[in-house]
């Protein structure tokens, strides 16, 4: 099989490149034998073409900045496969209209393009907003508040190796989970339905793409006002045209006497990214975030600020909250993270049936040498790719971990083996629920290596990043292969498209991280000489959670403020209880506050919680007033806002750090 195919050119080839007569929902009901007989379009139909991979890489490269930005801002990742399909379809139609493209792109080409974009824009960079950001935060000291970045090429090698390793680890799971058990993989199914509809409802798709572009264009103006250092600040530096937030809630009673609500981060943030993220998250999660903030500020804020004192190992008497603006970084951090950790691990444990099925499903249902098995061997990704590829990239990961992150080689090898086990569980969970438990998997690794290598925060973070990033890539590949399966694609060619996307995603996320986060101050904030605390540019909730776990194992529980210790135990109990309540209430669980939202509301500033809740409220009203238009345009508009802000923010960061510095 050659690597690349030629695009369709003849009328016969263009006809063969059209979607199946069967809808994705009909294909989903076929057995493996029926799929090969009725749905598989064969090896000859163009799928893995140079133009599909290039377009997917370019879109993935751009969308990687989007996910990096929203991940640092809101701790959340935006699935890019449907966005990429809409944009690519509209873009290719435009290129055809002006004569720059010669023939339409077939549905399988578009699917390969979407796989490349998804790998580059969504799956590859997860470690950047978690472990890598946390490591940068920990590297900061009072003498060096800017911290120390990992070397650029080292980070390229680390991120790329994890991306390739995770993609390869999904190979032995694909046939059982997709062909035989026919797990739904909701995102992959939605992507297949979207791609199928593009060729039957082209004008509707064009309207959605236009809505995305318009939203991006309008939102792109906000960073010019909020981030671009266009004005002199009177002290020899420069400042933006507008402040990033407005203290519009100072008429409310403050959590503590002698302060204002704005001192506690109660303000209206003007970055529309949070409105869009909230619209996509929904009311349940964002309401829980607001609730978490209220508990932190009005429930424990005053006592933590004035009464709960402690003499630290340096002999200093400190309160649990040293300044109102630090409440979410001090007391809120330990309360919120423990809620999120307990809920993630409890949810993971309650999926024990899923875990058991994952290990039972690793065998073929056809006899060796049968005609069916021979056909499978010609189309599926060879198991030898998994074996030799995993050995190679696993060895690279172990070598990098040992040489640069102080992880003994045998512990690095153990981390790679554990990653395969955890990736197996992650893929099963994604197939059944559409939720990839990367957070829980990272915490399992942090707990494991907190015991194996205590007092080593770097090893704790980087071993956890192996499992979280690789498992995310595995799950993303299977979601994309599910889309291809429903459209009749060749899985081996689609795997190669996904593999190539790792390259673009690696360079985009590493470069983007360096541009957006020039130093640790952007994540940690900074205390000025007069004692004023300047809030960080990026709250980085995922990184804060990872950092807290690493610090806990490094320093020991006994070295934490006694109030923080209490909050950890309270949080663990609350997080576990909320998950159990969801199980008991079943379909009525919507009345239970989201544990994830409750925890996030305590580990980011309240200004971000307010914005996301407002975004969810706007989306709810839109859905109530016009369900049809909201169903069609809510996701494209939200994705457009996030894309427009994030891409212009990258450009502005370059200008601020060079021309306007």
C-alpha positions as CSV (number, residue, x, y, z in Angstrom):
1,X,0.0,0.0,0.0
2,X,1.5,3.3,-1.1
3,X,1.5,6.1,1.5
4,X,-0.5,8.8,-0.3
5,X,-3.3,8.4,-2.9
6,X,-4.2,10.7,-5.7
7,X,-7.3,12.9,-5.4
8,X,-10.4,11.8,-7.4
9,X,-10.4,13.3,-10.9
10,X,-12.6,11.2,-13.3
11,X,-16.4,11.2,-13.0
12,X,-16.2,7.5,-11.8
13,X,-13.7,8.4,-9.1
14,X,-15.7,11.4,-8.0
15,X,-18.8,9.2,-7.8
16,X,-17.0,6.6,-5.7
17,X,-15.8,9.4,-3.3
18,X,-19.4,10.3,-2.4
19,X,-20.9,9.2,0.9
20,X,-22.5,5.7,1.3
21,X,-26.1,5.1,0.5
22,X,-26.3,3.9,4.2
23,X,-26.5,6.6,6.8
24,X,-24.0,6.5,9.8
25,X,-26.8,5.3,12.1
26,X,-27.5,2.4,9.7
27,X,-23.9,1.5,9.5
28,X,-23.6,1.5,13.3
29,X,-26.0,-1.5,13.4
30,X,-24.0,-3.7,11.0
31,X,-21.9,-6.6,12.2
32,X,-18.2,-6.7,11.2
33,X,-19.0,-9.1,8.4
34,X,-21.9,-7.0,7.2
35,X,-19.7,-3.8,7.3
36,X,-17.1,-5.3,5.0
37,X,-19.8,-6.5,2.6
38,X,-22.0,-3.4,2.6
39,X,-20.2,-0.3,4.0
40,X,-16.4,-0.6,3.4
41,X,-15.6,1.5,0.3
42,X,-12.4,-0.4,-0.5
43,X,-8.7,0.5,-0.6
44,X,-8.9,2.3,-4.0
45,X,-11.2,5.2,-3.0
46,X,-9.1,8.3,-2.3
47,X,-8.7,9.0,1.4
48,X,-5.2,9.7,2.5
49,X,-4.2,12.4,0.0
50,X,-1.5,15.0,0.3
51,X,-4.1,17.8,0.2
52,X,-6.2,16.2,3.0
53,X,-3.2,15.9,5.3
54,X,-1.8,19.4,4.5
55,X,-5.2,21.0,5.1
56,X,-5.8,19.0,8.3
57,X,-2.3,19.9,9.5
58,X,-2.8,23.6,8.9
59,X,-6.2,23.6,10.5
60,X,-5.0,21.5,13.4
61,X,-2.0,23.8,13.9
62,X,-4.3,26.8,14.1
63,X,-6.9,25.1,16.3
64,X,-4.1,23.9,18.6
65,X,-3.6,27.5,19.7
66,X,-7.3,27.7,20.4
67,X,-7.2,24.7,22.8
68,X,-4.0,25.9,24.4
69,X,-5.5,29.3,25.1
70,X,-8.8,28.0,26.4
71,X,-7.0,25.3,28.4
72,X,-4.8,27.9,30.2
73,X,-7.8,30.2,30.7
74,X,-10.5,27.8,31.7
75,X,-8.9,24.3,32.1
76,X,-11.1,22.9,29.3
77,X,-10.5,21.5,25.9
78,X,-12.6,22.2,22.8
79,X,-13.1,19.3,20.4
80,X,-12.0,20.4,17.0
81,X,-13.0,17.6,14.6
82,X,-16.4,19.1,13.8
83,X,-15.1,22.6,13.6
84,X,-12.3,21.5,11.3
85,X,-14.9,19.7,9.1
86,X,-17.1,22.8,8.8
87,X,-14.2,25.1,8.1
88,X,-12.5,22.8,5.6
89,X,-15.7,22.1,3.7
90,X,-16.5,25.9,3.3
91,X,-12.8,26.7,2.5
92,X,-12.6,24.0,-0.1
93,X,-15.8,25.1,-1.7
94,X,-14.4,28.6,-1.9
95,X,-11.1,27.4,-3.5
96,X,-13.1,25.5,-6.1
97,X,-15.2,28.6,-6.8
98,X,-12.1,30.7,-7.6
99,X,-10.3,28.0,-9.4
100,X,-7.5,27.3,-6.9
101,X,-8.8,23.7,-6.3
102,X,-9.5,21.5,-9.3
103,X,-11.8,18.8,-7.9
104,X,-14.0,18.4,-4.8
105,X,-12.7,16.7,-1.7
106,X,-14.5,13.3,-1.2
107,X,-16.1,12.4,2.1
108,X,-13.2,10.0,3.1
109,X,-10.7,12.7,2.2
110,X,-12.5,15.1,4.4
111,X,-12.6,12.4,7.2
112,X,-8.8,11.9,6.9
113,X,-8.4,15.7,7.0
114,X,-10.5,15.9,10.2
115,X,-8.4,13.1,11.8
116,X,-5.2,15.0,11.1
117,X,-6.7,18.2,12.5
118,X,-8.1,16.5,15.6
119,X,-4.8,14.9,16.4
120,X,-3.0,18.2,15.9
121,X,-5.5,20.5,17.5
122,X,-7.0,18.5,20.3
123,X,-5.1,15.4,21.4
124,X,-1.4,16.3,21.3
125,X,-1.2,19.3,23.6
126,X,-3.0,18.2,26.7
127,X,0.2,17.9,28.7
128,X,1.1,21.5,28.0
129,X,-1.8,23.0,30.1
130,X,-1.3,20.5,32.9
131,X,2.1,18.9,33.7
132,X,4.3,21.3,31.8
133,X,2.5,24.4,33.1
134,X,2.6,23.0,36.6
135,X,6.3,22.3,36.3
136,X,7.0,25.9,35.2
137,X,4.9,27.2,38.2
138,X,7.0,25.1,40.6
139,X,10.2,26.3,39.1
140,X,9.5,29.9,40.3
141,X,11.2,31.0,43.5
142,X,11.2,34.4,45.4
143,X,14.6,35.1,43.8
144,X,13.5,34.0,40.4
145,X,9.7,34.6,40.0
146,X,9.9,34.0,36.3
147,X,10.9,30.4,36.7
148,X,12.6,28.2,34.1
149,X,11.1,26.8,30.9
150,X,11.9,23.3,29.7
151,X,14.2,23.5,26.6
152,X,12.2,24.0,23.4
153,X,13.6,20.9,21.6
154,X,13.4,18.7,24.7
155,X,9.7,19.7,25.0
156,X,9.2,19.0,21.3
157,X,10.7,15.5,21.7
158,X,8.7,14.8,24.9
159,X,5.3,16.0,23.5
160,X,5.8,14.3,20.1
161,X,6.9,11.0,21.6
162,X,3.9,10.9,23.9
163,X,1.6,11.7,21.0
164,X,3.0,9.0,18.9
165,X,3.0,6.5,21.8
166,X,-0.6,7.1,22.6
167,X,-1.7,6.8,19.0
168,X,0.1,3.4,18.7
169,X,-1.3,2.1,21.9
170,X,-4.8,2.3,20.5
171,X,-4.1,-0.2,17.7
172,X,-4.9,-3.4,19.6
173,X,-8.1,-1.9,21.0
174,X,-9.7,-0.7,17.8
175,X,-11.2,-3.8,16.3
176,X,-12.8,-5.1,19.5
177,X,-14.3,-1.7,20.6
178,X,-15.4,-0.5,17.1
179,X,-15.9,-3.4,14.8
180,X,-17.2,-6.1,17.2
181,X,-18.7,-4.4,20.3
182,X,-19.7,-1.3,18.2
183,X,-19.2,1.1,21.1
184,X,-20.8,4.4,20.2
185,X,-18.0,6.9,20.7
186,X,-20.4,9.8,20.7
187,X,-18.0,12.4,19.4
188,X,-16.8,10.2,16.6
189,X,-20.4,9.4,15.7
190,X,-21.3,13.1,15.7
191,X,-18.4,13.8,13.4
192,X,-19.5,11.1,11.0
193,X,-23.0,12.5,10.9
194,X,-21.6,16.0,10.3
195,X,-19.4,14.8,7.5
196,X,-22.3,12.8,5.9
197,X,-24.6,15.8,6.2
198,X,-22.1,18.2,4.6
199,X,-22.6,16.3,1.3
200,X,-26.4,16.3,1.5
201,X,-27.0,19.6,3.2
202,X,-24.1,21.7,1.9
203,X,-25.7,25.1,2.1
204,X,-26.6,24.5,5.7
205,X,-23.0,23.6,6.5
206,X,-21.8,26.8,4.7
207,X,-24.1,28.9,6.9
208,X,-22.7,27.3,10.0
209,X,-19.2,27.9,8.8
210,X,-20.1,31.6,8.0
211,X,-21.4,32.0,11.6
212,X,-18.1,30.6,12.9
213,X,-16.1,33.0,10.8
214,X,-18.2,36.1,11.7
215,X,-18.1,35.2,15.4
216,X,-14.3,34.8,15.2
217,X,-13.9,38.1,13.3
218,X,-16.0,40.1,15.9
219,X,-14.4,38.5,18.9
220,X,-10.9,39.1,17.5
221,X,-11.2,42.8,18.3
222,X,-11.4,42.2,22.0
223,X,-7.7,41.2,22.5
224,X,-6.7,44.4,20.7
225,X,-8.5,46.4,23.4
226,X,-7.6,44.2,26.4
227,X,-4.2,42.8,25.7
228,X,-2.2,44.9,23.3
229,X,0.1,47.3,25.2
230,X,-0.7,50.3,23.1
231,X,-0.6,53.1,25.7
232,X,2.2,54.3,28.0
233,X,1.4,53.6,31.7
234,X,3.2,56.6,33.1
235,X,5.9,54.5,34.8
236,X,8.0,53.7,31.8
237,X,6.0,50.7,30.7
238,X,3.0,50.2,28.5
239,X,-0.6,49.1,29.1
240,X,-3.7,48.1,27.1
241,X,-6.5,50.4,26.1
242,X,-9.0,48.8,28.5
243,X,-8.7,47.0,31.8
244,X,-9.3,43.2,31.6
245,X,-12.2,43.4,34.1
246,X,-14.5,45.9,35.7
247,X,-15.4,46.1,39.5
248,X,-19.1,46.2,38.9
249,X,-20.0,44.2,42.1
250,X,-18.6,46.5,44.7
251,X,-22.1,47.5,45.8
252,X,-22.5,44.0,47.3
253,X,-21.4,43.2,50.8
254,X,-17.8,42.1,50.9
255,X,-16.8,38.7,52.4
256,X,-14.8,40.5,55.1
257,X,-14.9,43.9,56.7
258,X,-12.5,46.5,55.4
259,X,-12.5,45.0,51.9
260,X,-14.4,45.3,48.6
261,X,-15.8,42.4,46.6
262,X,-13.3,43.4,43.8
263,X,-10.5,42.7,46.2
264,X,-11.7,39.1,46.2
265,X,-11.8,38.9,42.4
266,X,-15.5,39.7,42.2
267,X,-15.5,41.6,38.9
268,X,-16.8,41.3,35.4
269,X,-14.2,39.9,33.1
270,X,-14.3,41.3,29.6
271,X,-12.7,38.4,27.8
272,X,-15.4,36.8,25.7
273,X,-13.6,33.4,25.8
274,X,-15.2,32.7,29.1
275,X,-18.7,33.5,27.8
276,X,-18.2,31.0,25.0
277,X,-16.6,28.4,27.2
278,X,-19.6,28.7,29.6
279,X,-22.1,28.4,26.7
280,X,-20.5,25.1,25.8
281,X,-20.1,23.8,29.4
282,X,-23.8,24.4,30.3
283,X,-25.7,25.6,33.3
284,X,-25.1,22.7,35.7
285,X,-21.3,23.0,35.6
286,X,-21.1,26.8,35.6
287,X,-23.7,27.1,38.3
288,X,-21.7,24.8,40.5
289,X,-18.6,27.0,39.8
290,X,-20.4,30.0,41.1
291,X,-21.6,28.0,44.1
292,X,-18.0,26.9,44.8
293,X,-16.9,30.5,44.7
294,X,-19.6,31.6,47.1
295,X,-18.7,28.8,49.6
296,X,-15.0,29.9,49.4
297,X,-15.5,33.6,49.8
298,X,-18.5,33.9,52.0
299,X,-18.3,30.5,53.7
300,X,-14.6,30.4,54.9
301,X,-13.1,33.6,53.5
302,X,-13.4,35.9,56.5
303,X,-12.2,33.4,59.1
304,X,-9.4,32.2,56.8
305,X,-8.3,35.8,56.3
306,X,-8.4,37.0,59.9
307,X,-8.5,34.1,62.4
308,X,-6.9,30.8,61.1
309,X,-3.3,31.5,61.8
310,X,-0.3,29.1,61.8
311,X,3.3,29.4,62.6
312,X,5.1,27.9,59.6
313,X,8.5,26.1,59.6
314,X,10.3,29.4,59.1
315,X,8.7,30.7,62.3
316,X,6.4,33.1,60.5
317,X,2.8,33.5,61.7
318,X,0.5,33.4,58.7
319,X,-3.2,33.3,58.1
320,X,-4.8,30.7,55.7
321,X,-5.5,33.5,53.3
322,X,-2.8,36.2,53.2
323,X,-4.6,38.6,50.9
324,X,-8.2,38.6,49.5
325,X,-7.0,38.3,45.9
326,X,-5.1,35.1,46.8
327,X,-8.0,33.3,48.3
328,X,-8.5,31.0,45.3
329,X,-4.7,30.3,45.2
330,X,-4.4,29.5,48.9
331,X,-7.4,28.1,50.7
332,X,-9.5,27.5,47.6
333,X,-6.7,25.5,45.9
334,X,-6.7,22.8,48.5
335,X,-10.5,22.7,49.0
336,X,-11.3,22.7,45.2
337,X,-8.5,20.3,44.1
338,X,-9.5,17.7,46.8
339,X,-13.1,17.8,45.6
340,X,-12.1,17.3,42.0
341,X,-9.6,14.5,42.8
342,X,-12.1,12.6,45.0
343,X,-14.9,12.9,42.4
344,X,-12.6,11.8,39.6
345,X,-11.3,8.8,41.4
346,X,-14.7,7.8,42.7
347,X,-16.2,8.0,39.3
348,X,-13.3,6.0,37.9
349,X,-13.8,3.3,40.6
350,X,-17.5,3.1,39.9
351,X,-16.7,2.2,36.3
352,X,-15.2,-1.1,37.4
353,X,-17.5,-3.0,34.9
354,X,-16.0,-0.8,32.1
355,X,-12.5,-1.6,33.3
356,X,-13.2,-5.4,33.4
357,X,-14.7,-5.3,29.9
358,X,-11.7,-3.4,28.6
359,X,-9.4,-6.3,29.6
360,X,-11.8,-9.0,28.4
361,X,-12.1,-7.5,24.9
362,X,-8.5,-8.0,23.7
363,X,-9.0,-11.0,21.5
364,X,-10.3,-11.7,18.0
365,X,-13.6,-13.3,17.3
366,X,-12.5,-15.0,14.1
367,X,-10.2,-18.0,13.7
368,X,-6.7,-17.6,12.3
369,X,-6.5,-18.4,8.6
370,X,-10.2,-17.7,7.9
371,X,-11.3,-15.6,4.9
372,X,-12.7,-13.0,7.2
373,X,-9.5,-12.8,9.2
374,X,-7.4,-12.4,6.0
375,X,-9.6,-9.5,4.9
376,X,-9.2,-7.9,8.3
377,X,-5.4,-8.2,8.1
378,X,-5.4,-6.3,4.8
379,X,-7.3,-3.4,6.1
380,X,-6.7,-3.0,9.9
381,X,-3.6,-1.4,11.3
382,X,-1.0,-4.2,11.7
383,X,-0.3,-5.3,15.3
384,X,3.4,-5.2,14.4
385,X,3.1,-1.4,14.2
386,X,1.8,-1.4,17.7
387,X,4.6,-3.7,19.0
388,X,7.6,-2.1,17.3
389,X,6.3,1.5,17.5
390,X,5.4,1.2,21.2
391,X,8.8,-0.3,22.0
392,X,10.6,2.5,20.1
393,X,8.6,5.5,21.4
394,X,8.4,3.9,24.8
395,X,12.2,3.7,24.9
396,X,12.5,7.3,23.8
397,X,10.1,8.4,26.6
398,X,12.0,6.4,29.2
399,X,15.3,7.9,27.9
400,X,14.0,11.4,28.1
401,X,12.5,10.9,31.5
402,X,15.7,9.5,32.9
403,X,18.1,11.9,31.3
404,X,16.2,15.2,31.9
405,X,13.5,14.6,34.5
406,X,15.4,12.5,37.1
407,X,13.2,9.5,36.8
408,X,15.0,6.2,37.2
409,X,14.8,4.1,34.0
410,X,12.9,1.3,35.7
411,X,10.3,3.7,37.0
412,X,10.0,5.2,33.5
413,X,9.5,1.8,32.0
414,X,6.8,1.1,34.6
415,X,5.1,4.3,33.7
416,X,4.9,3.3,30.0
417,X,3.5,-0.1,30.9
418,X,0.9,1.5,33.3
419,X,0.0,3.9,30.5
420,X,-1.0,1.1,28.2
421,X,-3.3,-0.3,30.9
422,X,-4.8,3.2,31.6
423,X,-5.1,4.0,27.9
424,X,-7.2,0.8,27.5
425,X,-9.5,2.0,30.3
426,X,-9.6,5.5,28.8
427,X,-10.6,4.3,25.4
428,X,-13.4,2.1,26.8
429,X,-14.7,5.0,28.9
430,X,-14.7,7.3,25.9
431,X,-16.5,4.7,23.8
432,X,-19.2,4.2,26.3
433,X,-19.7,7.7,27.8
434,X,-17.7,10.2,25.6
435,X,-15.7,11.2,28.7
436,X,-12.0,10.5,28.6
437,X,-10.9,10.4,32.3
438,X,-7.5,11.9,31.7
439,X,-7.7,13.8,34.9
440,X,-8.3,10.7,37.0
441,X,-5.6,8.8,35.1
442,X,-3.1,11.6,35.8
443,X,-4.0,11.5,39.5
444,X,-3.6,7.7,39.7
445,X,-0.1,8.2,38.3
446,X,0.6,11.0,40.7
447,X,-0.5,8.9,43.6
448,X,1.5,6.0,42.5
449,X,4.7,7.9,42.0
450,X,4.1,10.0,45.1
451,X,4.6,6.7,46.9
452,X,7.4,5.4,44.7
453,X,9.5,8.6,44.4
454,X,8.4,10.9,47.3
455,X,9.8,14.5,47.5
456,X,10.4,14.5,43.7
457,X,7.8,16.9,42.2
458,X,9.3,16.8,38.7
459,X,9.1,13.0,38.5
460,X,5.6,13.1,39.9
461,X,4.4,15.5,37.2
462,X,6.2,14.0,34.3
463,X,5.2,10.4,34.9
464,X,1.6,11.5,35.2
465,X,1.9,13.4,31.9
466,X,2.9,10.2,30.2
467,X,-0.3,8.5,31.1
468,X,-2.6,11.5,30.6
469,X,-1.3,12.6,27.3
470,X,-0.9,9.2,25.8
471,X,-4.3,8.0,27.0
472,X,-5.8,11.2,25.5
473,X,-4.2,10.4,22.1
474,X,-5.4,6.8,22.2
475,X,-9.0,7.8,22.9
476,X,-8.9,10.5,20.2
477,X,-7.7,8.1,17.6
478,X,-10.5,5.6,18.4
479,X,-13.1,8.4,18.2
480,X,-11.8,9.4,14.8
481,X,-11.6,5.8,13.6
482,X,-15.2,5.4,14.7
483,X,-16.1,8.3,12.4
484,X,-14.2,6.6,9.6
485,X,-15.9,3.2,10.3
486,X,-19.3,4.8,9.9
487,X,-18.3,6.3,6.6
488,X,-16.7,3.2,5.2
489,X,-13.0,4.3,5.5
490,X,-9.9,2.3,5.4
491,X,-8.7,2.2,9.0
492,X,-5.0,1.9,8.1
493,X,-5.0,5.0,6.0
494,X,-6.9,7.0,8.6
495,X,-4.4,5.9,11.3
496,X,-1.6,7.3,9.2
497,X,-3.5,10.6,8.9
498,X,-3.9,10.7,12.7
499,X,-0.2,9.9,13.1
500,X,0.9,12.7,10.9
501,X,-1.3,15.2,12.8
502,X,0.9,14.7,15.9
503,X,3.8,16.5,14.2
504,X,1.8,19.7,13.5
505,X,0.2,19.6,16.9
506,X,3.5,19.2,18.7
507,X,5.1,22.2,17.1
508,X,1.9,24.3,17.5
509,X,1.4,23.6,21.2
510,X,5.0,23.9,22.2
511,X,5.6,27.2,20.3
512,X,2.2,28.5,21.4
513,X,3.0,27.8,25.0
514,X,6.3,29.6,24.8
515,X,4.5,32.6,23.2
516,X,1.5,32.8,25.5
517,X,3.5,32.0,28.7
518,X,6.8,33.7,28.5
519,X,7.5,33.0,32.2
520,X,5.9,31.7,35.4
521,X,4.5,35.1,36.3
522,X,1.8,34.6,33.7
523,X,0.6,31.6,35.6
524,X,1.5,32.4,39.3
525,X,0.8,36.1,39.3
526,X,3.2,38.5,41.2
527,X,3.4,40.3,44.5
528,X,4.7,43.8,44.0
529,X,7.1,45.6,46.4
530,X,4.1,47.4,48.0
531,X,2.4,44.1,48.8
532,X,-0.1,44.3,46.0
533,X,-0.9,41.0,44.3
534,X,-1.2,41.1,40.6
535,X,-3.5,38.4,39.3
536,X,-2.0,35.9,36.8
537,X,-2.9,36.3,33.1
538,X,-3.9,32.6,33.0
539,X,-5.6,30.9,35.9
540,X,-4.5,27.5,34.5
541,X,-6.9,25.4,36.7
542,X,-5.6,22.1,35.4
543,X,-2.0,23.0,36.1
544,X,-3.0,24.2,39.6
545,X,-4.5,20.8,40.3
546,X,-1.5,19.0,39.2
547,X,0.9,21.3,41.0
548,X,-1.0,20.9,44.2
549,X,-0.7,17.1,44.1
550,X,3.0,17.3,43.4
551,X,3.6,19.8,46.2
552,X,1.6,17.6,48.6
553,X,3.9,14.6,48.0
554,X,7.0,16.7,47.9
555,X,6.4,18.6,51.2
556,X,4.2,16.2,53.1
557,X,0.8,16.8,54.6
558,X,2.3,17.8,57.9
559,X,4.0,20.9,56.4
560,X,0.7,22.4,55.2
561,X,-1.3,25.0,57.0
562,X,-3.7,23.1,59.5
563,X,-6.7,24.8,57.8
564,X,-5.5,23.5,54.4
565,X,-5.3,20.0,55.9
566,X,-8.9,20.3,57.1
567,X,-10.1,21.6,53.7
568,X,-8.4,18.6,52.0
569,X,-10.4,16.1,54.1
570,X,-13.6,18.1,53.7
571,X,-13.1,18.3,50.0
572,X,-12.4,14.5,49.7
573,X,-15.6,13.8,51.5
574,X,-17.7,16.2,49.5
575,X,-16.3,15.1,46.2
576,X,-16.9,11.4,46.9
577,X,-20.4,12.2,48.3
578,X,-21.5,14.2,45.2
579,X,-20.6,11.3,42.9
580,X,-22.5,8.8,45.1
581,X,-25.5,11.1,45.1
582,X,-25.4,11.2,41.3
583,X,-25.5,7.4,41.2
584,X,-28.3,7.1,43.7
585,X,-30.5,9.8,42.0
586,X,-29.9,8.4,38.4
587,X,-31.7,10.6,35.8
588,X,-32.4,13.2,38.5
589,X,-28.7,13.8,39.0
590,X,-29.0,17.2,37.3
591,X,-30.1,18.5,40.6
592,X,-26.8,17.5,42.2
593,X,-24.1,20.2,41.9
594,X,-21.3,19.1,39.5
595,X,-18.2,18.1,41.6
596,X,-15.9,19.3,38.8
597,X,-17.7,22.7,38.6
598,X,-17.7,23.1,42.4
599,X,-14.0,22.4,42.6
600,X,-13.1,24.6,39.6
601,X,-15.1,27.5,41.2
602,X,-12.6,27.4,44.1
603,X,-9.4,27.3,42.2
604,X,-9.9,30.1,39.7
605,X,-10.8,33.7,40.3
606,X,-14.5,34.5,40.7
607,X,-14.5,36.8,37.8
608,X,-14.0,33.8,35.5
609,X,-16.8,31.9,37.2
610,X,-19.2,34.8,36.7
611,X,-18.4,35.1,33.0
612,X,-18.8,31.4,32.3
613,X,-22.1,31.3,34.2
614,X,-23.3,34.3,32.1
615,X,-22.3,32.4,29.0
616,X,-24.2,29.3,30.0
617,X,-27.2,31.5,30.9
618,X,-27.2,33.2,27.5
619,X,-27.0,29.7,25.8
620,X,-29.9,28.5,27.9
621,X,-32.1,31.5,27.0
622,X,-31.2,31.0,23.3
623,X,-32.1,27.3,23.5
624,X,-35.4,28.2,25.1
625,X,-36.3,30.9,22.7
626,X,-35.2,29.2,19.5
627,X,-34.2,25.6,19.9
628,X,-33.6,25.1,16.1
629,X,-31.2,28.0,15.6
630,X,-29.4,27.3,18.9
631,X,-28.9,23.6,17.9
632,X,-27.5,24.7,14.6
633,X,-25.3,27.7,15.6
634,X,-24.5,27.5,19.3
635,X,-21.4,25.4,18.8
636,X,-20.1,27.2,15.7
637,X,-20.5,30.6,17.2
638,X,-18.9,29.6,20.5
639,X,-16.0,27.9,18.7
640,X,-15.6,31.0,16.5
641,X,-15.4,33.3,19.5
642,X,-12.7,31.1,21.2
643,X,-10.8,30.8,18.0
644,X,-10.9,34.5,17.2
645,X,-9.7,35.6,20.6
646,X,-7.0,32.9,21.0
647,X,-5.4,33.4,17.6
648,X,-5.2,37.2,17.9
649,X,-4.0,36.8,21.5
650,X,-1.0,34.7,20.2
651,X,-0.1,37.5,17.7
652,X,-0.5,40.2,20.4
653,X,1.7,38.2,22.8
654,X,4.4,38.2,20.2
655,X,4.0,42.0,19.7
656,X,4.0,42.7,23.4
657,X,7.1,40.6,24.0
658,X,9.1,42.1,21.1
659,X,8.0,45.3,19.5
660,X,6.1,46.7,22.5
661,X,8.3,45.4,25.3
